[in-house]
């Protein structure tokens, strides 16, 4: 499944009240940041919390933006983020699972 194919699934699950976390690298050439941004814009969700930094151990780990329909978008990943940034991935996912802001 590619990004355009996931649109219908995402909209359906979002309407049912499920939260979503979209994690993207800023410079990932495999899954382009701009394509992810375009996909998010196509959903037409309003912005609840605009761009801000998120931190791990006092260091900027990336940037995040929160949208209506309970969607969080976070940057700072890479194509293999759990391998290259395990601490940041764990912090981000733990916060998201516990419904805390990144």
N, C-alpha and C positions, 0 to 999 in steps of 0.2 A: 504494500500500500504506500502510495506517495502522498505528499502534502495535499494536493487538490482532492484526492480521493477521500481523505480523512474529514473533509468539510462537513458532509452530511452526518457522519457519526458524531462529530464534536457538537454540532448544533442540537442533535437529538438528545444527547446525554446532558448537555447544558440546560436544555428546557426541562429536563427531569430533576434539575437541582444539583447535579454532580459538579464538584469543583474540578478545575483543571490547572495544571502547571505546565507551562511551555518553557523549556530551558534551551538556550541557544548560545552558540559561540559567536563572538563578534567577528572573527576572521576565519571561520570554517569554510573551506572551499568545497566541501562535499555537500553540506546542507547550508545553502547561502542564507546569511542573516537577512538580506533584503527580501528574499523569497518568503521567509518566515514572517517578516513585517507585513508584506503584502497580503499574506494569508490571514493574518490577524485583522488587518484593515477590512478585508472582505466580510468579516463577521459583523461589522458595524456595531460593536459593543462600545458603549461610552466609557471614558476613562474615569476611574474612581480615585486613584492615587497615581499622579504623574511620576515621571522618571525621578528616581532617587538612588543613591548608592546603597548597596547592602554589604555587610562586613563579615569577615571571619578573623578572629584573633586581632581585632583592631586594624586590619588591612582591608582595603576595598577588594571585594571578591567579584563584583559585577554591578549591574544596574537592574532595577526592577520597576515594573509598572503594573498596576492592578486595574482590571476592567470589570465592568458590570458582568453579570452572569457568572460571577465567582471564578474568573480566570486570572491567573497570575503569570506574567511573563518575566523571565529572568535571563540576564546575559552573564557572561563570564565563563561559559563552558568552552569546550573544544569538541572535536569529533569523538574523542574517547575520554570525555571529562572524568568519569570515575577512575580512570587510570592515571591521568595527568593531574587532576585536581581532586583527589579523594576527600580531603578535609572539607573543602568548600562544598562539594556535592552532598556530603553527609550533613553538614550544617544547614544547607538550603532545604534539603528534603525533610529533615527532622522538624525544622520550623514549620514548613508547609503542612506536614502531617498533623502537627499539634495545633494548627490554625493560628500560628503566630506570624507576625509580619517577618519577611526576610530581613 
